[in-house]
Amino acid sequence: MTGVQVRDSQVVLIADDPAFAHDLMARWQAEPGLPGITVMSTDLLSKIGEGEFDLAIVGAVRGKRLASVLKMVDGGDYPVICLLESSEDVKTARSGYPRLHVMQSHEVWLDSLLPLATECLKRMDLSERVRRAEQAALASSRGATLGRYMLESRHDLNNSLTSVLGNAELLLLDADAFPEPARDQLQTIHEMALHMHEIMQRFSSVAAEARSAENSSQDETDKPSHTLSSIQ
């Protein structure tokens, strides 16, 4: 009925009526993909900030605590479902906290609440996936920018490396004229320049391979399909 939930979703149930949490959890356990559920009375509500939740569900609370409960959960970055007893409470909650999903309790409230909770969790999961995709796209964009810069600069880098290698090799021809520490330093400069040259050669090879793969892909895309050729 309610679909598959994301298994690592976290839900907090806020209620002072133990029967509310018991009935909701018993029904939810019969559904696929039970999320992690934390049950919390209003006496412990100050600790709600210590957890990371994907959904808060508010049931019946004691006395005049409803206003403070609604104010607290309205400040979170997760959706909130409120199941309230009286029509007056529903009206007050909807006018004061339009972000919350407010519904009035009735005999088959579980049939209404669970599908709504499922949809909220799906949307939270989708939002998280979109956020991660955006982060990956941003990281990819940064990498692409760096790659373009390296491609544009590789000729200058190769010229500089050639100059360093050439001068190091010339100096090494007269290495006997230098003290031993200086000869060691020249040898290190020469070896490191060779290593950097190899890296740049590999970078150029990767760029050439990427261009070749791009061209092959483009050629395949531009080719008329076998079906079209047969029709013509």
C-alpha positions as CSV (number, residue, x, y, z in Angstrom):
1,M,0.0,0.0,0.0
2,T,2.6,2.5,1.1
3,G,5.5,1.5,-1.1
4,V,9.1,0.8,-0.2
5,Q,10.8,3.1,2.2
6,V,14.5,4.0,2.4
7,R,15.9,1.8,5.1
8,D,18.1,4.3,6.7
9,S,15.3,6.9,7.1
10,Q,14.8,8.2,10.6
11,V,11.4,9.2,12.1
12,V,10.7,10.7,15.5
13,L,7.2,10.1,17.1
14,I,6.3,12.8,19.6
15,A,3.3,12.0,21.8
16,D,2.3,11.7,25.4
17,D,-0.2,8.9,24.6
18,P,1.6,5.5,24.5
19,A,-1.2,4.0,22.5
20,F,-0.5,6.4,19.6
21,A,3.1,5.3,19.2
22,H,2.2,1.6,19.8
23,D,-0.5,1.6,17.2
24,L,1.6,3.5,14.6
25,M,4.6,1.3,15.1
26,A,2.6,-1.9,15.0
27,R,1.0,-0.9,11.7
28,W,4.3,0.4,10.2
29,Q,6.0,-2.9,11.0
30,A,3.5,-4.6,8.7
31,E,4.7,-2.4,5.8
32,P,7.8,-2.9,3.7
33,G,10.9,-0.8,4.5
34,L,10.3,0.1,8.2
35,P,12.3,3.3,9.0
36,G,14.3,3.8,12.2
37,I,11.8,5.2,14.7
38,T,12.5,7.2,17.9
39,V,9.6,7.6,20.3
40,M,9.7,10.8,22.4
41,S,7.3,12.3,25.0
42,T,7.1,16.0,25.5
43,D,9.1,15.6,28.6
44,L,12.1,14.7,26.4
45,L,11.4,17.1,23.6
46,S,14.4,19.3,24.4
47,K,16.6,16.5,23.1
48,I,15.0,16.5,19.6
49,G,17.9,18.6,18.4
50,E,20.4,15.9,19.2
51,G,19.2,13.6,16.5
52,E,19.0,13.9,12.7
53,F,15.5,13.0,11.5
54,D,13.9,12.8,8.1
55,L,10.3,13.1,9.5
56,A,8.6,14.1,12.7
57,I,5.1,12.9,13.6
58,V,3.2,14.6,16.4
59,G,0.4,12.9,18.2
60,A,-1.7,13.8,21.2
61,V,0.3,15.8,23.8
62,R,-0.6,16.8,27.4
63,G,-2.2,19.9,28.6
64,K,-1.1,23.1,26.9
65,R,2.1,21.8,25.5
66,L,0.9,21.6,21.9
67,A,1.9,25.2,21.1
68,S,5.5,24.8,22.3
69,V,5.7,21.4,20.5
70,L,4.6,22.9,17.2
71,K,6.9,25.8,17.5
72,M,9.9,23.5,18.2
73,V,9.3,21.1,15.3
74,D,8.5,23.9,12.9
75,G,12.1,25.0,13.3
76,G,13.5,21.8,11.9
77,D,14.6,21.1,8.3
78,Y,12.4,18.0,8.0
79,P,8.7,17.6,7.2
80,V,6.3,17.3,10.1
81,I,2.9,15.5,10.3
82,C,0.6,16.5,13.1
83,L,-2.4,14.3,14.1
84,L,-4.6,16.5,16.3
85,E,-7.7,15.6,18.2
86,S,-9.9,18.7,18.0
87,S,-10.9,20.8,15.0
88,E,-9.9,23.9,16.9
89,D,-6.4,22.6,17.3
90,V,-6.3,21.7,13.6
91,K,-7.4,25.2,12.7
92,T,-4.9,26.9,15.0
93,A,-2.0,24.7,13.8
94,R,-2.8,25.3,10.1
95,S,-3.0,29.0,10.4
96,G,0.1,29.4,12.6
97,Y,2.3,26.8,11.0
98,P,1.4,26.4,7.3
99,R,4.6,24.4,6.7
100,L,3.3,21.5,8.8
101,H,1.1,18.7,7.5
102,V,-1.9,18.9,9.9
103,M,-4.7,16.4,10.0
104,Q,-7.5,15.6,12.4
105,S,-7.7,12.3,14.1
106,H,-10.4,9.9,13.1
107,E,-11.2,6.2,13.3
108,V,-9.0,5.1,10.4
109,W,-6.3,7.7,10.9
110,L,-3.5,5.1,10.2
111,D,-4.8,4.7,6.7
112,S,-4.3,8.4,6.1
113,L,-1.2,9.0,8.1
114,L,1.0,6.2,6.8
115,P,0.8,7.0,3.0
116,L,1.5,10.7,3.9
117,A,4.5,9.7,6.0
118,T,5.7,7.4,3.2
119,E,5.5,10.2,0.6
120,C,7.4,12.6,3.0
121,L,10.2,10.1,3.4
122,K,10.4,9.5,-0.4
123,R,10.7,13.3,-1.0
124,M,13.4,13.6,1.7
125,D,15.3,10.8,0.1
126,L,14.9,12.4,-3.3
127,S,16.1,15.8,-2.0
128,E,19.1,14.1,-0.5
129,R,19.9,12.4,-3.8
130,V,19.5,15.7,-5.7
131,R,21.8,17.4,-3.2
132,R,24.5,14.7,-3.6
133,A,24.2,14.9,-7.4
134,E,24.6,18.7,-7.3
135,Q,27.7,18.3,-5.1
136,A,29.1,15.6,-7.5
137,A,28.3,17.9,-10.5
138,L,30.1,20.8,-8.8
139,A,33.2,18.6,-8.1
140,S,33.1,17.4,-11.7
141,S,32.9,20.9,-12.9
142,R,35.9,22.0,-10.8
143,G,37.8,19.0,-12.1
144,A,36.9,19.9,-15.7
145,T,38.0,23.5,-15.2
146,L,41.3,22.3,-13.8
147,G,41.7,19.8,-16.7
148,R,41.1,22.5,-19.3
149,Y,43.6,24.8,-17.6
150,M,46.2,22.0,-17.6
151,L,45.5,21.2,-21.3
152,E,45.9,24.9,-22.2
153,S,49.1,25.1,-20.2
154,R,50.8,21.9,-21.0
155,H,52.9,23.3,-23.9
156,D,54.3,26.0,-21.6
157,L,55.0,23.4,-18.9
158,N,56.7,21.1,-21.4
159,N,58.9,24.0,-22.6
160,S,59.8,24.9,-19.1
161,L,60.6,21.3,-18.2
162,T,62.7,21.0,-21.4
163,S,64.7,24.0,-20.3
164,V,65.2,22.7,-16.8
165,L,66.3,19.3,-18.2
166,G,68.6,20.8,-20.7
167,N,70.4,23.1,-18.2
168,A,70.6,20.3,-15.6
169,E,72.2,18.0,-18.2
170,L,74.7,20.7,-19.3
171,L,75.7,21.3,-15.7
172,L,76.0,17.6,-15.1
173,L,78.6,17.4,-17.9
174,D,80.9,19.5,-15.8
175,A,79.7,17.8,-12.5
176,D,83.4,17.3,-11.4
177,A,83.8,21.1,-11.2
178,F,81.1,21.2,-8.4
179,P,81.4,20.2,-4.8
180,E,79.7,16.9,-4.0
181,P,76.6,18.4,-2.3
182,A,76.0,20.6,-5.4
183,R,76.4,17.5,-7.7
184,D,73.8,15.7,-5.6
185,Q,71.4,18.6,-5.9
186,L,71.9,18.8,-9.6
187,Q,71.2,15.1,-9.9
188,T,68.0,15.4,-7.9
189,I,66.9,18.4,-10.1
190,H,67.5,16.3,-13.2
191,E,65.7,13.2,-11.9
192,M,62.6,15.2,-10.7
193,A,62.5,17.1,-14.0
194,L,62.5,13.8,-15.8
195,H,59.7,12.5,-13.5
196,M,57.6,15.6,-14.2
197,H,58.2,15.2,-17.9
198,E,56.9,11.6,-17.7
199,I,53.8,12.9,-15.9
200,M,53.2,15.5,-18.6
201,Q,53.7,12.8,-21.3
202,R,51.1,10.6,-19.6
203,F,48.7,13.6,-19.3
204,S,49.0,14.2,-23.0
205,S,48.4,10.6,-23.8
206,V,45.2,10.6,-21.6
207,A,44.0,13.7,-23.4
208,A,44.6,12.1,-26.8
209,E,42.8,8.9,-25.7
210,A,39.9,11.0,-24.5
211,R,39.7,12.9,-27.8
212,S,39.8,9.6,-29.7
213,A,37.0,8.2,-27.6
214,E,35.0,11.3,-28.1
215,N,35.5,11.2,-31.9
216,S,34.5,7.5,-32.0
217,S,31.4,8.1,-30.0
218,Q,30.5,11.0,-32.2
219,D,31.0,8.9,-35.3
220,E,28.8,6.2,-34.0
221,T,26.1,8.7,-33.2
222,D,26.3,10.3,-36.6
223,K,26.1,7.0,-38.4
224,P,22.7,6.2,-39.9
225,S,21.1,3.3,-38.2
226,H,20.9,-0.1,-40.0
227,T,17.1,0.2,-39.9
228,L,17.2,3.6,-41.6
229,S,19.6,2.4,-44.3
230,S,17.4,-0.6,-45.0
231,I,14.3,1.6,-45.4
232,Q,16.2,4.0,-47.8
